[in-house]
Amino acid sequence: MRREQITSFDHGFAAYKLAFCQHFEEKGFNLGLSFDDFIKEKIAIKARQFNTILNRDIEVENKAKLEKRCCCLPEAVRR
């Protein structure tokens, strides 16, 4: 902060917020997303990762689909 001649908390916070937005806007741009879309996608990924209660239904659904697909295969292929 000294190098940038930032002496107050408000100026420091504003500089941090600007750098934060620029960084993630650039990352989103590289992926073809806007800043808001990039942040929403990151939040959705974290929500799926850490909200295990919500993931249980998805896991059960995926397992049921997989079992259904396996039942359609011939016996020789399933082994």
C-alpha positions as CSV (number, residue, x, y, z in Angstrom):
1,M,0.0,0.0,0.0
2,R,2.9,2.3,0.7
3,R,4.3,1.8,-2.8
4,E,0.9,2.7,-4.3
5,Q,0.7,5.7,-1.9
6,I,-2.5,4.5,-0.2
7,T,-2.8,6.0,3.2
8,S,-6.4,5.5,4.3
9,F,-8.6,2.4,4.7
10,D,-11.2,3.7,2.2
11,H,-8.6,4.2,-0.5
12,G,-7.1,0.8,0.2
13,F,-10.4,-1.0,0.1
14,A,-11.4,0.8,-3.1
15,A,-8.1,-0.3,-4.7
16,Y,-8.6,-3.9,-3.5
17,K,-12.1,-4.0,-4.9
18,L,-11.0,-2.6,-8.2
19,A,-8.1,-5.2,-8.5
20,F,-10.5,-8.0,-7.4
21,C,-13.1,-7.1,-10.1
22,Q,-10.4,-6.7,-12.8
23,H,-8.8,-10.0,-11.9
24,F,-12.0,-12.0,-12.1
25,E,-13.3,-10.1,-15.1
26,E,-10.2,-11.1,-17.0
27,K,-10.6,-14.7,-15.9
28,G,-14.2,-14.7,-17.0
29,F,-13.3,-13.0,-20.3
30,N,-10.7,-15.8,-21.0
31,L,-13.6,-18.3,-20.5
32,G,-16.0,-16.3,-22.6
33,L,-18.1,-15.2,-19.6
34,S,-19.0,-11.9,-18.2
35,F,-17.9,-11.0,-14.7
36,D,-21.4,-11.7,-13.2
37,D,-21.7,-15.0,-15.1
38,F,-18.3,-16.1,-14.0
39,I,-19.0,-15.3,-10.3
40,K,-22.4,-17.0,-10.5
41,E,-20.8,-20.1,-11.9
42,K,-18.1,-20.2,-9.2
43,I,-20.8,-19.8,-6.5
44,A,-22.8,-22.7,-8.1
45,I,-19.8,-24.9,-8.1
46,K,-19.0,-24.2,-4.5
47,A,-22.7,-24.7,-3.5
48,R,-22.7,-28.2,-5.2
49,Q,-19.4,-29.0,-3.6
50,F,-20.3,-28.1,0.0
51,N,-24.1,-28.5,0.2
52,T,-24.0,-32.3,0.5
53,I,-27.7,-32.4,1.5
54,L,-28.6,-31.1,-1.9
55,N,-26.2,-33.5,-3.6
56,R,-27.7,-36.6,-2.2
57,D,-30.7,-36.5,-4.6
58,I,-28.4,-36.0,-7.5
59,E,-26.2,-38.9,-6.5
60,V,-29.2,-41.2,-6.0
61,E,-30.5,-40.1,-9.4
62,N,-27.2,-40.8,-11.1
63,K,-26.9,-44.2,-9.5
64,A,-30.4,-45.2,-10.6
65,K,-29.6,-44.1,-14.2
66,L,-26.4,-46.1,-14.2
67,E,-28.1,-49.2,-12.8
68,K,-30.8,-48.8,-15.4
69,R,-28.2,-48.6,-18.2
70,C,-26.4,-51.6,-16.8
71,C,-29.6,-53.7,-16.8
72,C,-30.0,-53.1,-20.5
73,L,-26.5,-54.5,-21.3
74,P,-26.0,-58.2,-22.1
75,E,-24.8,-60.4,-19.2
76,A,-21.4,-60.9,-20.8
77,V,-20.7,-57.2,-21.0
78,R,-21.7,-56.5,-17.4
79,R,-19.0,-58.7,-16.0
